[in-house]
Amino acid sequence: MHSIKTKITAMTVCVIVIAMVIATVLGVTAIRNIGNHDAQQTLLLLCETGQKDLDYYFQNVEQSVKTVEAYVEDDLHVVDDENLQAHMDRVSDGMLLAAMSILPCRAVPS
């Protein structure tokens, strides 16, 4: 390493290697940060969607329960002891229909 040409070449190679290492580290850090941010956004959207789906499902269940309750209560006022079994059969059928209307694509046992 006595010539100036060798010294300049070695210094140039060292500067290029250092610049490449710095650029690589910055690039990897930026990619990791972008990936983490995108993953957080995706998980947040999935959670919000799941929450809305559950809210909609529970609202349907609540509405079905209120419908069956109103039906049973109205029907129960006019039922005497002899017709109680027929009333129970009608209520059972009504509950089955209500369950089928709120269950997402599942078979309801009959």
GIDACOR-V823622 format. One record per backbone hydrogen bond with DSSP energy under -0.5 kcal/mol. CO is the residue of the C=O (numbers start at 0). NH is the residue of the N-H. If there is no record, write none. Layout:
# GIDACOR-V823622
CO_NH / CO_NH
This chain:
# GIDACOR-V823622
2_6 / 3_7 / 4_8 / 5_9 / 6_10 / 7_11 / 8_12 / 9_13 / 10_14 / 11_15 / 12_16 / 13_17 / 14_18 / 15_19 / 16_20 / 17_21 / 18_22 / 19_23 / 20_24 / 21_25 / 22_26 / 23_27 / 24_28 / 25_29 / 26_30 / 27_31 / 28_32 / 29_33 / 30_34 / 31_35 / 32_36 / 33_37 / 34_38 / 35_39 / 36_40 / 37_41 / 38_42 / 39_43 / 40_44 / 41_45 / 42_46 / 43_47 / 44_48 / 45_49 / 46_50 / 47_51 / 48_52 / 49_53 / 50_54 / 51_55 / 52_56 / 53_57 / 54_58 / 55_59 / 56_60 / 57_61 / 58_62 / 59_63 / 60_64 / 61_65 / 62_66 / 63_67 / 64_68 / 65_69 / 66_70 / 67_71 / 68_72 / 69_73 / 70_74 / 71_75 / 72_76 / 73_77 / 74_77 / 75_78 / 79_82 / 80_83 / 82_86 / 83_87 / 84_88 / 85_89 / 86_90 / 87_91 / 88_92 / 89_93 / 90_94 / 91_95 / 92_96 / 93_97 / 94_98 / 95_99 / 96_100 / 97_101 / 98_101 / 98_102 / 102_104 / 106_108
